[in-house]
């Protein structure tokens, strides 16, 4: 039986923290789908198609990871694709409070017994967030070590065009 999991997020941009969770989850599950969520309430630096392409390129050596995108309710996507688990990352206690509420709501919405599975972030990534990366970079700060090289390259292209 193939165990399938979903790791969904905006990934704007993909960080080394995200990448660490993805690689660890890919070792835990037979198949991992990394799905970019279209959130119209967020002002994103990268389009959905750009984020999907970046993630595909960064993860091209991880054979059991597929990349997709969706908009709308996470539970609808999960139920449509019959995932066994939804992977979430936890950085700090404030994440836990938000994530536990979301997991409990999703438990009511998920069909087929889909579980929420939490991965604790590694300490070296615990301070990293996509919004912080964008802010630091936009102000000329050094983001080496916080994002994959391709992400930094694409951010350079975006900010040089502004």
N, C-alpha and C positions, 0 to 999 in steps of 0.2 A: 504494500500500500504506500503510495506516494504522499508524503506530508508536504502540504503547500502553505506558504505563509505570504503575507502582504506587509510591506513596510511603506506607508504612505506619508507624504509630507509635501510642503511647498518647495523645499530644496532650492531656495533662492538666496544665495547660491548653495550648492552642495559643499559641505564642510568635511574636514578630516574626522570630525565627530560622527557625522552621518556615515561616512565611509567605513569607519571602525564598526559601527553597529551593523551595517550591511554585510560586511565580511564575516562577522561573528554569527549573524543569523543565517547566512548562506551555509555555514558549516553545520548548523543545527537542523536545518530543514532540507528536504530533497530539492525543493524548488522555492525560490524567493522572487516575488514580483515587487519591484520598486516602482511605486506609482506616484507621479507628480499630480498633486491636487490643484485644480483650478479654483482659486479663491478670489472672487471678484472684489472682496473687501480689502485685499492686500494690494499695495502698489509694488509690483515686482520689477526688478532690474532686468531679468531675462524672461522672454516669452516661454510658454509651455514647450513649444517645439525646441527651443534652444536648451532648456533644462533637460529634456529627454535626451537630446543628442549628447550633451555634456556627460550625463550619467552613463549612457551607453558606451561612450569612449573611455571614460575612466574605469568602467567595470568590464571591459571587453575580455579580460583574462579570467573572469569568474564565470564559469560555464553554466552554473545552475541559476543565474540571475537573469530575469527578463525585466524590461522597462516598459511601462505603460503610463497612461494619464487618464484622469477622469475628473468630472465636476459633479457636484451634488453631494449627497449623503454618503459617508463612508460605508454605512451598513448596507446601502443598496448595492454598492460595488462589491462588497464582500459576499453578500447573498447571491448575487448574479454569478460570481465566479467560484463559489463554494470553497473558500479558503478554510484551512484548519485553524489558522492562527493569524492574529494581527500583531505585528511587532511594534513596540514603542520603546523609545530610549528615555532614560531618566538621568538628569544631570544633578538635580538638587531637590531638597524637600518641597520647594514650590512647584516643581514639575510633578511630584508625586500627588499633591493635592488636586491639581488639574486633571492628571491622567487617571486617577482613581474614579473621579466623577464621570469622566468620559467612558471609561471601561464599564462602569456599572450601567450607564445608559445604553451603551452598545450591547451589553449582555441581554437587555430587553429586546433589542432590535435584530441581533444576529440570529439567523436560523441555522440549523444543522450543528449546533454546539461549538461554533467558532470561539476560540479562546483568545484573550488578550495576553500577550507574553511581553514581559518587560526586561530590557537589558540595561544594566547600570553602565553609565558612561565611564570610560577610563579616566582617571584623575587628570591626565594631561589635556583632556578635551572638555572638562566639566564647565569651563568658563565660556566656551565657544557657542555663539548663536549666529545664525545667518544675518540677522539685523545688525548685530555688533560688527560683524565682518564688513558689511556694506558701509557702515558709518565710519569705521576706522580707515578703510580704504579710501573713501571719498574725501577724507581729511588729510590724506597723504601718509597715513600710518603703514607700517610694515605688517603684512598678513602672512608672511612666509611661515610654514609649519601649521597653519590653521586651515588651509584649503589645498586641494590637489593643484599641481602646477597648471593644468589646463584651465581650471577655474580662474586662477590669477591672470592667465593670459587673456581669457575672455573678458574679465573685468577690466583689464587694461584697455582692450578694444572699446568697450562700452564707455568708459570714462574719458577716453581720448576723443570720442565722437561727440561728447557733450560740450 
